[in-house]
Amino acid sequence: MKKKLLSILLATAMVATMAGCGDKTPADSSSASSSVADTQATAPAEPYNLETLTMVVNGTLTASVENRQDAFEEQWEAAVSEKIGHKIDLVIQQQDHSGYVDAVGRIFAGGDLPDVILMSADMYAQYAPTGILWDMTEAYENAEFQSRIELKSVNEAMKIDGKLYGFAPATGNGCVTWVKKSWMDAVGVKAEDITNWDAYYDMLTKFTTEDPDGNGKNDTYGVAAAGFVGFEAPYINYLPEFWQDAYPAFVQDDNGVWYDGFNTDATKQALLRLQKAYNDGVIDPESLTMGTKDVRTKYWSADQAGSFGAFTYWAGKWEQTVYDNFETNGVNTELVTLAPLAEVGAYLNREAPVWCIIDDGDGDNSREQAVFDAFIETMLDGDTVQMLWTYGAEGVHWSTAAETVTLKGKDGKEDTVKEYTEGQFHLLPSPNDPTTAWKSNAIDPSLVIAPLTNGISSVTDIAAKGNIFFSEHSVQAPKSASSETLTNEGGTLNDLKTEVITEVVTKNGDVDQWMSYYDEQSKSLVETILAELNQ
């Protein structure tokens, strides 16, 4: 599903009533701006009786169906009903994490809109000006949790022209590069020597050619990633060493002028680095089609044949997850976290993902305020509901009961047994994998903007250390672009970029020829988008 299909919705959202979820389809309005203004100007006649709340989310919610989402849903309904005084049926529409952009496109193009949807920063920037997202500025500023927020700058940074259309309960975080130390030792590489591109690429080459896993076969790779580039900000986070100073999206220069970062010499050089790595067999060729789950599984697989040495992924709790899976699968657990290469400078801290409320466009805030009160206000209540978002369901994902907890041994290993006393917080085995302990749900406890008030925390030493490392070696990612044409036709440009990257990297195409092709094919569209961005 291409983003350009969203034009079906966006071109008609302000002039027609579409079939939606309940009464949440945007109604007739002369423009996005007037719709927002009318909504803010009209006071609700009476409290809205919210009976069902539909949310759309990606893999950020780790309490998936196979991880007892039913228990999370049941306990959320009970806790929220106690707070607001009546029962709400929570309907979770969880989409595949790797294909989330396309999934959201299908939902919006189809018109069957949810009440709440999780959006990445670039999606948020594109949808906010359309009038589809509710202006929650006043509701946010009057929220009970305001007195407990320690990182107010996170949501202040999400405001567009002073208005807030989405809520971030945690900071954005970003990716760092880990390397298997046992592989480095096997090929005679020292971490302190990997400071620039040449040293990094030499290490990848040795991982590919010198049998670092010791199985006597030439079946390993230097690096792998879920795609050669991403189509959600910050785009280059899974292969920062290859992209370096390139940023293949619309970006602002030092004077605040927007330009097409794909059509630059920096992107050309990045494609040449990727092309060489592909030709040399240094980068796993499946990177073209693998999703994030595929890459993770290959990295920590018990059978390291086909695996790779360098992996760039989310800092903090994911480092703990990698460590735990190494341990479970009998893989050496030592990881080296690389400082950014000289050519990279710093890792990118992404703009935070946000929860957005769909505006039904009827000029009455009562439904939207009811959704805010039930969903967002309770999300950071400091206790019961925040525990659900942070750690999942009590008795299923975590507990404070006096009990014996057993993590099953894998591949003949002994079980790990731990005893807990009454009142002692502890995480339970993951429902879908009894060999590993549960970690957290949708909110990373180490990144939340308003901490729990009950004193509970499960942030491990490994995760805490990883978060500190990232904060010391990162800068804020560039601001995401937003314009009407980019929202409607962004998919066309993404298709074109994918074609160019595929031809150059995997088919050894001439980079100058294909960059010229991109310029010719995108020129009119890019000029329109830049005119809108720079007006």
N, C-alpha and C positions, 0 to 999 in steps of 0.2 A: 504494500500500500504506500503510495507516494504522497508526500505532504501536499503536492499540488492539488490532490483531490479534495483537500480541505476547502478549496474555493467554493465548492458546492454549498458548504455550510456558511462560510464566512461572507459570501456574496449575498446570502439571503437571510442571515441571522437577524438583521435589523429591519427586514421588510416583510417577513412572513412568519407564520406560526408553524412550527414543525412538530411532528409526533415525537414525544420525549418520554422520559421517566417521570410519571406523575404529571405535575404541572411545572416542570423545570425546563421546558423548551423556551429559548429566547423569543419574546413577543415582538410585535411591531414597534419600531422606533426609527427615527430619522437618521440617527448616527450613533456610533459607539459612545462618543463623548456625551451626547444628550441623554442616552440611556443611563449612563452612570450618574449624571447630574440629577435626572428625574428620580432615580432610585434614592439618592441621598436626601433629596428635598422632601420626599413623602414619608411621613411617619407611619409606623404600623398601626392599623386600626385596633388590633387585639392580638394577644399571644397566639402564635401558630402552633397547632397540634401536630407535631412531627411524629408520625407513627413508624416510618421506614426511612433508613438512611443508607444510601448506596455509595460505596467508595470504590475507586479504581486505584490500584497500586501495583508496583512491580516487585522484584525480589527483595526490596528494602524490608518488606515484612517477612521476616524469616519464619514466622509461625505460618507456614504454608499448609496446604491441605494435608500433605503427608506428615507434617510436623504438628498435628493436632490444632489446626486452625479453628476447629469447632469449639475447642475448650476456650481459646482466646475470645472468640465471638460470644460465647455464652456468658463468660465472666464480665466482658465489657458491657453487655446489655444489662446485667444485674447491677454492676457498679454505677453505670450512668443513670439508670432508672432511679436508683436511690438518691442520686444527686439532684436530678431535675424533676423528680416526682411522678414520672410515668414511663412506661415501657417503650423502648424503641427497638425495632427489628433491624439489626445491622446486616447489610448484604455486602459481602466482599467479592469484588471482581478482580482477582489477581492475574496479571498478565505476565507473560514470559519476560524475564529481565533483559535478555539480549535484544529482543524485538519490541521493546516498549514503545519507542517512537512510532513505529508502524501501527502498533495496537491502538495507541491513542488516536492516531489519524483515522483508523477505521471507526472508532467510537464517535468521534466528532463528525465525520462525514456522514455516518448513519443517522445521527440526530438523537439517538437514544442516550440521553445525557445522565450522568450520575449526579449525586449531590456534592461529592467531594472527590478531588482527583489529585494525585501526587505528580508534580511536574519538576523536571530539571530546570536549571536557570535559563537556558536558551529557549525551552518551550514556554516558560513563564513570560519571558520578554516578548515572545511572538504573540501569545494569546491575550496578554493583559490589555493591549490597546483595542481589542475587538469588541469589548463590552460583554464578552461571554463570562468573564471572571468577575465575581462580586468584589466591590471596593469594601474591604473589611477594616479600613483605617480606624474608624471610630470604635468599632467593636474591639479591635486589638488594643487600642490605647486605654480602653475602660476595662480590660480583662483583669480578673482577680490575680492572675499570675504575674502581673506587671511588677508587683512589689518584690518578687523573688527572682526576677531575671537578672543574671549577672553579666550577660553578653548582649546588651541591647543593640550593639552595632550591627549584629547579624541581620536583623529584620529592618533596621534603618537603611541598610545598604540595598534591601530589596524594593524599596519604595520607588515608584515611577512618578515623576512630577509631584512628589509629596504624598502619593496615595499607595496604599498597600493592598495588593490583590492576591497575596499568598503568604502563608505563615511557615517559618522554618523553626522547628523545635530544637535544632542542633546546628553546629557549624558545618561547613561544606566538606572539609577534609580533602585529601588528595592522595596521590600515589607516590610510592618510593620504589627503588629497585633493590631487590634481594638477590643474592648469589649463593649457591650451595658451596659452603666452605670445603666440603670433602672433595668436590670437583676441582676447586681452585688448588687444593693441595695436590691432587692427582696429576695436574698438568703443570705444576710448578709456578703458579701465579700468586702474588701477594696483594692483598686488598689495598694496601697503602700505595701501590703502584698504579692502580686504576683511577687515574685522575683526568685523562683526556680521551678523545675519540679513538686515537690510534691504539692506545693501551687497551681500551674497552673492546675494540674490534678484534685485536689480537687474542684476547681472552675468549671471545665467542668462537673464533676460528679453532682454537685449541679444544674447546668443548666439543666441537663438531668432528674433529679429526683425530684426537688423541685418546679416545676411549676412556672418558673420565669416570664412567660407572664401573669400569673394570670387568665387563662381561665378554671381552674379546671380540666385540663386533663394532662396526662403524654405523651405529644406529642412534646417535644422540644429536641434539641441536644446541646451538649457542643460546638462542632466545626464541620465544613464541609470544603471541599476543592475540587478543580477540579482535582481529581486523588490523589492517595497516594504518588506519585512521578511524577516529570515531565521528559520529554525527550528532553528538551531544557535547556541550562544553564540559571540560576544556579540550576536547578533540584529540590532542596528542599525548594524553596522560599515560597510555599504555606502552608507548615507544618513545619516550622523551629523548633518549640518546640519539635516535635517528632524525627526529624532527628539529632538535636544537632550537635555533632562533626563528624557525618557521612557525606560523600559526594560520592554518589553511581555512580560515573563516573570515567573515567581515570583522575588522578590528580598527581601532582608532590609533592614529599616530600621536606624536608628542603634542601636537597642536589641537588634538581633539577631532581631527578630520578622519572620517571613515574611509577605508579602502578595502579592496578584495585581497585578503591575505593569501589566497590560493594562487593567484596570478602574480607570483613574485619569484625572484631568483632564489630566495631562501627555500621556498617549496620545491623548486627545481632541484636544488642540491639535496634536499631530503629524499626526493624520489630516486635520485642517483645512488644514495647510500642504501636505500631499501632494495633497489635493483641489484646492486653488487651483492648484498647479503643473500638475496634470493638465488642468484646465480651461483654463489659459492656454497650454497646449502647451509649457510649459517643460521638463517631464520627458518623455522618450521613452515613448510609450504602450506600447511593446513591453517595457518594464521589468516588466510584469505577468507575462510568460511567458519572458523571456530567461534563459538560463543564463550562468554566468560567462564561458565561452568566447565566447559570442555577443557579450557586452558588450565584451570585450577586442578582438575582431576588428573590431567597428564603430568603436571608438575610434581604432585605428591604421590603418584601411583607407586604401589609396592614393586611393580616391575618398571624399573627406570629406563628400559629400552624404549626409545622414542620420546623420552623426556628431554628437558632442556635445563640449562644452568642458571640463566638470568631471567628473573620474573619481576615485572613492574605491576604493583597492585596497591590497593588501599592501605594506608598506614594504620597503625594502632591495633584494633581487634583482629584484623585479618592476618597480621603477623602471628598472633596467638593461634589463629585457626590453621595457618600453614604449619606451625610447629606441632600442633596437636595431631594433624593428619600425617605428618612425617613420623611421629612417634607411633601412631596407630598402625601405620603401614610398614614399620621397620626400616624407614629411611633415616639416614643420618640427620639429626635435627639442627645442626649448626648452620646458621645463616649469617651472611655478611650483608649489612645494609650499606650500599654505596652512597657516598656523598655525591651530589650532582657533578657531572663532568664539567670541565672548564668551559666547554662550548655550550653547555646547557645553562649553567649559572645557578638555577634554582628550580626546585619542583614547583608545581602549580597547585595552589589551594583553590579549589573550585567554588563558585558561588553555590550557596546552599540550596538543596532541593526544597520545594515548598508545597504545602497542602493548600489547594485552592478550592473555593466554593463556587459552584456554577450559579450565575445570575439568571433568574427566569425572565427578567426584563419586564415584569409587570408593574414596576414602579413602587412596589411594596416590599420593604425590607424584612417583613416578619418571618418568612420561611428561611431566608438566608441567616438571620440572626439566630433562629432556633437551631439551625445546623451548626453555627459557630458555637453556641452555648453547649450543645451536646457533644460535639466532636473536638473542637480546638480548645475551648476553655478548659475542658476536663483533661486534655492530653497532658497538661503540665500542672495537675492538681497537687503535685508533691508527694502523693501517696498512692492510693489504690489504683486509679486509672493510669497514672504515669508508670506504675510498676508493670502494668499490662503491656504498655507500649515499649517499655525498656527491657523487661525480662520475660514477658509472656504470662501464661496462665499459672496460677498457684497450684501446686500439687501435680502439675504436669511438666512444667518447664523449670520451676524452682519451688523451694519449700523452706519452712522454718520449723518443721516438725522434728522430733527426736526419731531418728531412723538410721538404717543402714543402707547406703547407696552403693550399687555395684555397677562398674563399667565393665562390660564384657571384653574379654581378651580376644584378640584377632589373630588368625593364622596360628593357632596353637598356643598363644601366649596366655599367661594366667590373668584372671580377672583382677581388677583394681577395686578394692573394697574400702569404703570410708564410713566412719561412724560420726553422727551429728547429734548434738544435744538439743533439747527443746529451746526454741527461740534463735537458734543459730542459722543464719541465712546460708543457703547452699543451692547450687544449680544441679539439676537432675540430668540423667542421660537423655540425649536427643531422641525424641520419639521415633524418628526414621533411621537412627543409627545408635544402638545401645552401646557401641564401643567408644563413643565420644560424648563429652559433657556439653550440655547446652550453654550458649554464651550470652546472647542478647536477642532482642526482637527488633523493632523498627527504629528505636532510638539508641544510639551508641551512648552508654552511660558516661564515657569520657569526653563526649562532645556536646552534651546537652547544655542549653543556654540557661536553664533554671534547674538546679539539682534537686534531687529527692530530699524531702524533709524528714524522712524516717531513719536516716543514717545508714541506709543499705547501699553498698557498692561492691561490685565484683570485678572491678578493673584490675587485671593482672599486672604483674611487674613487667612482663614482656610487652603488653599493650601500652602501658603507661610510658615505657621507655621509647616505644615506637612513635607515640604521639609527640613526645618531646623532641625526638630527632626530626620529625617532619616539620614541626613549628620552627625549628632552628634553621632549616634548609629549604624554606618555601617562600613564595611570594603570591600575592593575590592574582588569580587568573584574570585575563582581560574581560571587560564588561561585555555581556552578550548583546548582540544587535537586535533591533526590533523595528520592523516596518510592515506595512500591509502587504506589499508585494513579496517580501521575504517570507511572510507567513503563508501566503497562498502558493508561492512558486519555489519555496526552498527545496522541495523534493526534486524538482527539475535540476537544480544545481548539484544536489547530492548525487543524483544519478550520473551526471556529467563528470563529477570528480571521481566517482567510483570507476567509471569507464577509463578515464585517463590513468588512474593509479594502477588498475589491473593491466592495462596495455603496457605501461612502462615497466612495472615491477615484475609481473609474472610472464610477460611475453617478450621482454627485452626490447620494447619499442623505443624509438628515438625520442628522447625527452623533449627536445626542442620542437619536433614535429607535433607531439601531442599537447604540449603547452600552447602552441599556436592554435591547435584545434580547439582547445578549451576557450581561448580568448575569442576566437571567431564565433563559436557556438553560444557563448555566454554574454557576449558584449552588450547586446540590447537589454537583456534582463538585468545584468549587473549595473548598467548605467541608471536604470530606473530605480533599483534598490538604493544605490548610493545617493541619488538625488533625494530620495525620501529620508534617508538617514542624515544627510548633511543639510537639510533645509532648515 
